[in-house]
Every structure is written in structure tokens, then in C-alpha cells.
Amino acid sequence: MKTNPLKNTLLLTAMMAFSVTVIAQEKPTNTVTRHESYTSTTKNGSHEQIITDWKGKRYQIELVNDQLTSFYIDGEKIASNKWDQYSSEIKEIREQIQKNRIQAEKDREQARKDRAQARMDREQAQKDREQAQKDREQALKDRQQALRDRDQALKDRDQAIKDQQSAREDKKKTDDIINELVKDGIIPNEKALRRLTITNDQISVNGKKLSAEVLKKYQEKFNLVSDGHKSQTYMITRDK
């Protein structure tokens, strides 16, 4: 099978041209991809130098008081009589750099706000941690106090039970003594008793002193004998 060299060459050239066209279309055409800009102001005016990549080319621009004084593209110096041909590019470059500066200033301001907010967040987080620690300490104190309160409540309940038991025993002893006084004929009935006093040395009913034999009987029967040298007095008093 014969081939046509000229036809193949033309086809390959067309394919390469198409590839270059696609690449050119995909590449940004209006973005300052990298730039360095220096501006200084003196008593004699302003001096600005710009080195930037723009539309696939390297631009070096120098201006004094906004007037172009030096211009290079891809390292090639452009003659001053051709500067007007590039006025639109230079204007776009300077405008884009100004936009970049404004955006950079906004970014710096936002970064400053973010740092300030982050600092406040850290301070608040520290306060929250300190408050949480205080809350934990207070909760621990509350639990400890609750345990003490519960222990005291148990003690109070036990004491109340003991007091109730003692009160029942005291009432029973009082009733037994009064019944014994009625049984012995010392008083006609329980309502007749106004005052009973029993000490280590004597017994009296309604102010009347009774015999030593009666004292001994009631001391032994109702366990009213003093413990050692401690004096003991048992008394019942009723309203008329």
C-alpha cells in the first residue's frame, strides 16, 4: 500500500496546530500569575517597578510619577517609540496588581480578625476550662457534703429511734411506778399523783416523805439505785 508523504506531513502539522490551539485556550489570559511590585515615594515624586508574568510573557516595567521610563518583555527592551502599542497591557497589569493589593489588604485584615477571634476563642476556652474545673471542685464538695448530710441523717434517725425507745421505756417505768403506788395504797389512783421524787436518800409523794423501806423497795424494783458515787434523782410531776 502506497502512502502520500505530503498528505501525512500536512495531517501531522494540522494536529500539532490543533494541540497548540487547545493549550492556548486552556491557559489563563488575563491573570497576573506572579508579580513583584515596588513603589517608593520621595520629595521628587513616586517611583514604581513592576516585574510580572502576564498572558504568558514576562514584563518588566518602571514608572516615575506614573510615567513609563523603562519597558521589557521577556528580557527584550522595548523602544520608547513603541510603548503606546502596549499601553492597554500596561494599564491592565497595573489595575490587576492594584486589585491584588486591595485583595491582599482585605486578606490581611481578615487574617487579623481571624487571629483576634482565635485569641478570644482561646481566652474563652481557658475561662471555660477554669469554670469547668471550679464546677468539678464544687461538685466534689457538694458530693462530700451530701455524704456528710446522709451520715448525719442516719445518725439522727438512729438517735430518734433511740429517743423513741427511751421515751417508751420511761413512760412504761412511770406507769409501772404509779401502778405500784396505787397497789401499795400510797395514792388512791393515778390521778391523785401530783409529784413523786426519789433520790438516793429519800422518797416523797405529793410532798410527803415516805419510809426508808419504801425507798429501798422502789429503788430495787425499778432500778433507781445510783451508779457508784453519782447521785440519781427520779421525779414525776403532774399538773393538778
Stockholm file with secondary structure:
# STOCKHOLM 1.0

chainA/1-240         MKTNPLKNTLLLTAMMAFSVTVIAQEKPTNTVTRHESYTSTTKNGSHEQIITDWKGKRYQIELVNDQLTSFYIDGEKIASNKWDQYSSEIKEIREQIQKNRIQAEKDREQARKDRAQARMDREQAQKDREQAQKDREQALKDRQQALRDRDQALKDRDQAIKDQQSAREDKKKTDDIINELVKDGIIPNEKALRRLTITNDQISVNGKKLSAEVLKKYQEKFNLVSDGHKSQTYMITRDK
#=GR chainA/1-240 SS CCCCHHHHHHHHHHHHHHHHHHHHHHSCSSCEEEEEEEEEEETTEEEEEEEEEETTEEEEEEEETTEEEEEEETTEECCGGGGGGGHHHHHHHHHHHHHHHHHHHHHHHHHHHHHHHHHHHHHHHHHHHHHHHHHHHHHHHHHHHHHHHHHHHHHHHHHHHHHHHHHHHHHHHHHHHHHHHHHTTSSSSGGGCCEEEECSSCEEETTEECCHHHHHHHHHHTTCCCSTTCCCCEEEECCC
#=GC SS_cons         CCCCHHHHHHHHHHHHHHHHHHHHHHSCSSCEEEEEEEEEEETTEEEEEEEEEETTEEEEEEEETTEEEEEEETTEECCGGGGGGGHHHHHHHHHHHHHHHHHHHHHHHHHHHHHHHHHHHHHHHHHHHHHHHHHHHHHHHHHHHHHHHHHHHHHHHHHHHHHHHHHHHHHHHHHHHHHHHHHTTSSSSGGGCCEEEECSSCEEETTEECCHHHHHHHHHHTTCCCSTTCCCCEEEECCC
//
